[in-house]
Amino acid sequence: MNTTIDSHTRTCINALSIAPLFRWMLIAALMCGLGLLFVFVKNQQHQLGAKTREVERQLHEERSLNEVLRARISALSSRGELQRKLQSGMIVLQPIPATAIARLTSPVEADTLAVARTAANDRALP
C-alpha cells in the first residue's frame, strides 16, 4: 500500500485502487455463478435420467402385459375354444340365408367338367 502525506492536514492517506479489487470480485462472482449453473444442469440431467428410466420401465411392463393379453385373445379365439363354447351352448351358430349375402358379381358357374372358366377374349384380333 502506498502511504502519502497530505500536505494540508498532515495525515496519512492509504491509496486503495478499487478497479483491480472490483475486477477480481466480478471474476469470483462469475465463477461462482458458473459453478452453480453447472451443478443445476447436472441435477436436471440426473432427474431427467431417472424419469426416463421410469418411463422405459413402464413401457416394458405395458408391452409385456400386451403380449399376455394377445396370447389370451388368441387362446380364447382358437378353433378348439370356439368349438368348446359351441358345444357348451355359450354361442349359437345361425345359418346365413342366401338372400342376406350381397354379391357384386354373379356367381361363377362351373362347366360340365366341373372346371371354372378362366377369363378369355373370345373375339379374334384383326
Secondary structure, DSSP 8 states (H G I E B T S, - for coil): -EEEE-TTT--EEEE--HHHHHHHHHHHHHHHHHHHHHHHHHHHHHHHHHHHHHHHHHHHHHHHHHHHHHHHHHHHTSHHHHHHHHHHTSS------GGG---SS----B-TTS-B------S---
